[in-house]
C-alpha cells in the first residue's frame, strides 16, 4: 500500500499510512455515534476537540512514565501515532457507578465505588462488545497472561494520574475506556484515544455531564460540554 492510503476507518476516526511504515496518521471526524452505531449524528467541531484533548492526555501520561502510541499533533484534526496491532479488548476502569454498571448491579448512578473496578470487553461490533472475563480471553487467545496483567496495571496507573489531575480542574473522572496495542518489538502500549467520547467527566460541584452521555441521552449542548473540558485543561477557546 502507498503512503496516505486509508488503512482503517472507524466510527470517529480514520487511520492513514505515512511515508514511515512505523507511523500512522490519525484523522478525527465530526461523527458522533452511540449504541454500537445505531444512533448517529455529525457535530461540527467534535473532531478538533477530540484530537486536541486526546493529544493532551497522552502527553500528560507520557510525562508520568506511561508508554503510549502518541507522537505529535500535526493539525487541528490530525496526529501522528506509532503503528501498533490493536489487542481486541476494551479495558474499562470505573470509579463511580454509571451507565451499564448501574443497570447490571442495581447501583444508584453516581454512587462512589469502594475501589476502582476493572471490566474487560471483547472489541467486536458484531457481537455488541460483550463483557468477558480472563478465562474467555485465554480461550479466545486474545492476549497472554503477561499482556493482560500489564494492561490492567497500566489502566490503574492511568486512573490514578487522570483522577488526581482532573480533580484539580473540578472534574470527576467517573469511568473510562482504554485500548492497547503491540508494536513491532512486541511491547504493549496504550493506544486509541482518551477523550469525552471514551470517558465520563462530571463537574465535581454540580454533577453536570461533560462527555458523550450528552449525546447518548439527548441532553443537548454536546460540543459545548467538550469545549468546557478543553478549556479546563487549559486549551484555547477558539478551537
C-alpha positions as CSV (number, residue, x, y, z in Angstrom):
1,X,0.0,0.0,0.0
2,X,1.1,3.5,-0.8
3,X,1.6,6.3,1.8
4,X,-1.6,8.2,2.6
5,X,-3.6,5.1,1.9
6,X,-6.6,4.8,4.2
7,X,-5.7,1.9,6.5
8,X,-8.8,1.8,8.6
9,X,-12.0,3.8,9.2
10,X,-13.9,3.6,12.5
11,X,-16.9,5.4,13.8
12,X,-15.0,8.5,14.9
13,X,-11.5,8.2,13.3
14,X,-9.7,7.4,10.1
15,X,-6.1,5.9,10.0
16,X,-3.8,6.6,7.1
17,X,-0.4,5.2,6.2
18,X,2.5,7.6,6.0
19,X,5.9,7.5,4.3
20,X,7.3,6.0,7.5
21,X,5.9,2.4,7.9
22,X,6.1,2.7,11.7
23,X,3.9,5.8,11.8
24,X,0.2,6.2,11.2
25,X,-1.8,9.4,10.7
26,X,-5.0,9.6,12.6
27,X,-7.8,12.0,11.5
28,X,-10.6,12.7,13.9
29,X,-14.0,13.0,12.4
30,X,-17.0,15.1,13.5
31,X,-19.1,12.0,13.6
32,X,-21.0,11.1,16.8
33,X,-22.3,7.6,17.4
34,X,-23.9,5.7,20.2
35,X,-25.4,2.3,20.9
36,X,-23.0,0.4,18.7
37,X,-23.6,2.8,15.8
38,X,-27.4,2.7,15.9
39,X,-27.5,6.4,16.8
40,X,-25.5,8.8,14.6
41,X,-25.0,12.5,14.0
42,X,-22.5,14.9,12.7
43,X,-21.3,17.6,15.2
44,X,-19.2,20.3,13.8
45,X,-16.0,20.8,15.7
46,X,-16.1,17.5,17.5
47,X,-13.0,16.2,15.6
48,X,-10.9,19.1,16.6
49,X,-11.8,18.8,20.2
50,X,-11.2,15.1,20.5
51,X,-7.9,15.3,18.7
52,X,-6.6,18.0,21.0
53,X,-8.0,16.6,24.2
54,X,-6.6,13.1,23.4
55,X,-3.2,14.5,22.5
56,X,-3.2,16.5,25.8
57,X,-3.9,13.4,27.8
58,X,-1.4,11.2,26.0
59,X,1.3,13.7,26.6
60,X,0.4,14.0,30.3
61,X,0.5,10.3,30.7
62,X,3.9,10.0,28.9
63,X,5.3,12.6,31.3
64,X,4.2,10.3,34.1
65,X,6.1,7.3,32.6
66,X,3.1,5.7,30.9
67,X,4.0,4.5,27.4
68,X,1.6,5.2,24.6
69,X,1.4,5.4,20.8
70,X,1.1,9.2,20.5
71,X,3.9,11.0,18.6
72,X,2.7,14.5,17.6
73,X,-0.3,16.6,16.8
74,X,0.1,17.7,13.2
75,X,-3.2,19.6,12.5
76,X,-6.3,20.6,14.3
77,X,-7.9,17.2,13.5
78,X,-4.8,15.0,13.0
79,X,-2.0,13.4,14.9
80,X,0.8,11.0,14.2
81,X,0.9,7.8,16.3
82,X,3.1,4.8,16.4
83,X,1.7,1.9,14.4
84,X,0.6,-0.9,16.6
85,X,-1.6,-4.0,16.3
86,X,-4.6,-3.3,18.5
87,X,-5.4,-6.0,21.0
88,X,-9.2,-6.6,20.6
89,X,-10.0,-5.7,24.2
90,X,-11.6,-2.7,25.8
91,X,-10.3,-2.1,29.3
92,X,-12.8,-0.1,31.3
93,X,-12.0,1.4,34.7
94,X,-14.9,2.6,36.9
95,X,-14.7,4.9,39.9
96,X,-18.4,5.7,40.2
97,X,-21.5,3.7,39.3
98,X,-22.8,4.9,36.0
99,X,-24.2,3.5,32.7
100,X,-24.2,-0.2,32.2
101,X,-22.7,-0.9,35.6
102,X,-25.6,0.7,37.4
103,X,-28.1,-1.4,35.4
104,X,-26.2,-4.7,35.8
105,X,-25.6,-4.4,39.6
106,X,-28.6,-2.3,40.6
107,X,-26.4,0.5,41.9
108,X,-27.7,4.1,42.1
109,X,-26.0,6.1,39.4
110,X,-23.5,8.4,40.9
111,X,-22.6,6.1,43.8
112,X,-18.9,6.1,44.5
113,X,-17.3,2.6,44.4
114,X,-15.2,1.4,47.3
115,X,-12.2,1.0,44.9
116,X,-11.7,1.2,41.2
117,X,-13.3,-1.6,39.2
118,X,-11.8,-3.0,36.0
119,X,-14.0,-4.6,33.4
120,X,-13.0,-6.3,30.2
121,X,-15.0,-6.2,27.0
122,X,-14.4,-8.0,23.7
123,X,-13.9,-5.4,20.9
124,X,-16.3,-6.8,18.4
125,X,-19.1,-4.6,17.0
126,X,-21.0,-7.6,15.5
127,X,-21.3,-9.1,19.0
128,X,-22.0,-5.8,20.7
129,X,-18.7,-5.6,22.5
130,X,-19.7,-8.2,25.2
131,X,-18.4,-8.2,28.8
132,X,-15.9,-11.0,29.2
133,X,-13.6,-12.5,31.8
134,X,-10.0,-13.6,31.9
135,X,-10.9,-17.3,31.1
136,X,-12.7,-16.1,28.0
137,X,-9.6,-14.1,27.0
138,X,-7.5,-17.2,27.4
139,X,-9.8,-19.5,25.4
140,X,-10.0,-16.9,22.6
141,X,-6.2,-16.3,22.8
142,X,-6.8,-12.6,22.6
143,X,-3.9,-11.7,25.0
144,X,-1.3,-13.5,27.1
145,X,-1.5,-13.6,30.9
146,X,1.5,-11.2,30.9
147,X,-0.1,-8.8,28.5
148,X,-3.3,-8.8,30.4
149,X,-1.5,-8.2,33.7
150,X,0.4,-5.3,32.1
151,X,-2.8,-3.7,30.6
152,X,-4.7,-3.9,33.9
153,X,-1.7,-2.5,35.8
154,X,-1.3,0.4,33.3
155,X,-5.1,1.1,33.4
156,X,-4.9,1.6,37.2
157,X,-1.9,3.9,36.8
158,X,-3.8,5.9,34.2
159,X,-6.7,6.1,36.5
160,X,-4.6,7.5,39.3
161,X,-2.9,10.1,37.2
162,X,-6.0,11.3,35.5
163,X,-8.2,11.3,38.6
164,X,-5.7,13.4,40.5
165,X,-5.1,15.8,37.6
166,X,-8.8,16.2,36.8
167,X,-9.7,16.8,40.4
168,X,-7.6,19.9,40.3
169,X,-9.8,21.1,37.4
170,X,-13.0,20.3,39.4
171,X,-13.7,17.3,37.1
172,X,-14.8,13.9,38.4
173,X,-13.4,11.0,36.4
174,X,-16.4,8.6,36.6
175,X,-15.1,5.9,34.3
176,X,-13.2,5.5,31.1
177,X,-12.3,3.0,28.3
178,X,-8.7,2.2,27.2
179,X,-7.4,0.2,24.3
180,X,-3.9,-1.2,23.9
181,X,-1.7,-2.2,21.0
182,X,1.5,-4.2,20.4
183,X,4.4,-2.6,18.4
184,X,6.9,-4.4,16.1
185,X,9.1,-5.1,19.2
186,X,6.3,-6.8,21.0
187,X,5.9,-4.1,23.5
188,X,2.4,-3.4,24.8
189,X,1.4,0.3,25.0
190,X,-1.7,2.5,25.4
191,X,-3.4,3.4,22.1
192,X,-6.6,4.6,20.5
193,X,-7.8,7.8,22.2
194,X,-8.7,9.4,25.6
195,X,-11.5,11.9,25.1
196,X,-15.1,12.8,26.2
197,X,-16.0,10.0,23.7
198,X,-14.3,7.4,25.8
199,X,-14.6,8.9,29.3
200,X,-17.3,10.1,31.6
201,X,-16.5,13.5,33.0
202,X,-18.8,15.1,35.6
203,X,-18.5,18.5,37.2
204,X,-17.5,17.9,40.8
205,X,-19.8,20.5,42.2
206,X,-22.9,20.2,40.0
207,X,-22.7,16.7,38.6
208,X,-23.1,18.2,35.1
209,X,-22.1,15.7,32.4
210,X,-19.3,16.8,30.1
211,X,-19.0,13.8,27.9
212,X,-20.6,11.5,25.3
213,X,-23.6,10.9,27.6
214,X,-24.9,14.2,26.5
215,X,-25.3,12.7,23.0
216,X,-26.4,9.2,24.2
217,X,-29.2,10.6,26.4
218,X,-30.2,13.6,24.3
219,X,-29.1,16.1,26.9
220,X,-28.0,18.7,24.3
221,X,-25.0,21.0,24.3
222,X,-22.6,18.2,23.3
223,X,-20.0,20.4,21.7
224,X,-20.3,23.0,24.5
225,X,-19.5,20.2,27.0
226,X,-16.5,19.0,25.1
227,X,-15.3,22.7,24.8
228,X,-15.7,23.0,28.6
229,X,-13.3,20.0,29.1
230,X,-10.8,21.5,26.7
231,X,-11.0,24.9,28.3
232,X,-10.5,23.4,31.8
233,X,-7.4,21.6,30.5
234,X,-6.0,25.0,29.6
235,X,-6.8,24.9,25.9
236,X,-7.8,27.9,23.8
237,X,-11.4,28.8,23.5
238,X,-11.1,29.3,19.7
239,X,-10.6,25.6,18.8
